[in-house]
Amino acid sequence: MSTTAEQIIPGYIPGAWTIDPVHSEIGFSVRHMMVSKVRGRFTVFSGDIVTGQNPLDSSATATIDLSSIDTGNADRDNHLRSADFFEVDAHKQMTFRSTRVRADGEDYVVDGELTLRSITKPISLRLELGGFGPDPFGGTRAGFTAIGELKRSDFGVDFNAVLEAGGVVVGDRVDIYLEIEAVLNA
């Protein structure tokens, strides 16, 4: 007897999905002054997900508008848009393209390529499936949570200042989290 995706993942639905930006969030956190973390998010993004008959044959792409960064502080957001960080005048978008999905015990990992400031690097995101089901509008929804990390210096985002007591103003490691709700395409 063969095992199907529906037996492994209750309610699993193969198909093409579009990310619903109203019910999704792309966020991050980064160490600030070595004592706390600053959190932020991007408010404008789009993407597509294809869930394969075999979940390991699934894929995802996303485009993020870097000018939509929101950390809750306009001055900081403007600095992040400047050449010190994202340089949005020259690099308007960050993109992600998955290269494979793999099992990791009972969990999944999405490996892919992230492009930021015209530099492309591999990234892995730990994936949690939230579920699949009908919505009240006659459509079908799927939910995913993904977490990962990157080194901002790998993408040429290396602005910093040394603190008198040691350490730096902004950490190099950036934690990424995604809460994604997608709609099955008709």
N, C-alpha and C positions, 0 to 999 in steps of 0.2 A: 504494500500500500504506500503510495507516495504522499508526502507532506506538502500541502499547499500554503501559500502566503496567508490565506484566511485562517488556517489552523494555527499558524505561528503568531499572527497578529490579528486579534479579533476585530472584525469589521473592515479589514484591509480592502481597499479599492484601488486597482490599477487604473491609471489614466493620466491625463494632462491637467494640471492645476495652475491657477494664477494666484499669486500672493495678494491677499486683501490688506492693503496698507492701513486701512482704518482700524483693523483688529489685529495688527501685528506691530512689533517693535524691534528695532535694531539698536542695541545699546552697548555701552562700554564703560569700563572704569579703569583709572590709572592712578598710581600712587602720586601724592602731592606733598612736597616738602618732607618726605620720608615718614610722615606721621599719620596721614589719612588718605582716603581715596576720593577723587572727584569722579562723578558719574555724568554721563551724557548719552545722547541718542541722536539719531538722524531721523528727521521727520518726513523726508521725501525719498522714496525708493520704490522699485518695482522688481518683479521676478517671476520666474516660472519653475514649476516642479513637475517632473514626470515620475510617477510611481510605476515601476515595471511589474510584469507578471511575477517575476522574482524580485523581491525587495532590493536585492543586491545589484539589480540592473537599473535602479532609479538614478535620477540626475536632477540637478538644480542649477539655475543661473540667477544672478541678481545684479542690479545696478543701483548705486546709492549716490544721491546728489550731495556732494560734500558741503555745499553752501547751506544745507539744511541742518547743520550741526546745532544742537541745543543742549547747553550745560546748565541753563538757568541763570546765566550771567552774560549779558550782551557784550561787555568788554572782553571777557575771556573768549566768547564765541568769535568775535571779530579777530582776535589774535590767532585763534586756531585756523581761521580762513586765510591768514596772511602767509607770506613766503616762509616764515619761521616754521610753519607746520604743514598745512595742506596745500597752500599756494593755489587756491581755487580759481584764480584768474587764468592760470595755465592748465590746471588739472581739475576739471569740473566734476569728475565722477570717480568712484571706486567701484570695481566690478569683482564679482566672484563667479567662478565656473567650476562645478564639481568635476572630478576626474574619475572617482569611483566611490562606491559605498561598500563598506566591509563590516562583517560581524566582529564584535569584540565581546565574547561571552554571550550574554543575553542582550547586550546593547549593540548599538550601531555607531559607526564613525563615518563621516563624510569627509573624504579627502578632496582637496581642490586647489585652485590657483586664485590668489587674491592679487589684484592689480591696483596699486596706489601710487600716485606721482610717476606714472609710466614705468614702474618697477613691478614685476610679477614674481611672486614667491609662493611656495606651497604652504598650505595651512590645513589643519585637521580640526574638525568640529565634532564633538561628542553629541550624539543625537538621541533625543527622547521622543518617542511617538506619543502624541497626546490623544489620538483617536481619529475615527472617521465616522461621519454620520450626517443625517439630513438636517437642513436648516429650515426655519419657518417660512422661507420664501420659495420653496419647491426645489432648491438646489442641494448640493452636497458639499460639506466642509471637511477639512482635515487640519489637524493641529500638530505642530512640531516645536520642540525646544532644542536649541543647539548652543553649545558653549565651546569656547576655544580661547587661545591667546596668541599674541604675536609680539615681536620686538619691533617697535616703531622705527628704530634705527635701520632695520633691514630694508625699509622703504624710503630712506633718505629723510625721515622726519626725526632729526636729531638735535633740534634746538634744546638748550638747557642752560642752567646757571648753577654754579657750585655754591652750596650753603656754607656760611662761616663755621658752623659746628660740624661740617662734613656732610657728605651726601649731595644730592641734587634736588632741584626744584620739582622736576617731572620725571617719574620713573620711565624706564625703557619698556617694561612689559605692560601690555594693554590686554585686559581681560575683555572678551567679547561675549555678548549673550544675545540670542535671537529668540523671540516668541513669535512664531509664524502661524497664521491662519490662512489657509488657501481654499479657493473655490474651484470645484471640478468644472472644467470647461464642457459646454454642451456638445 
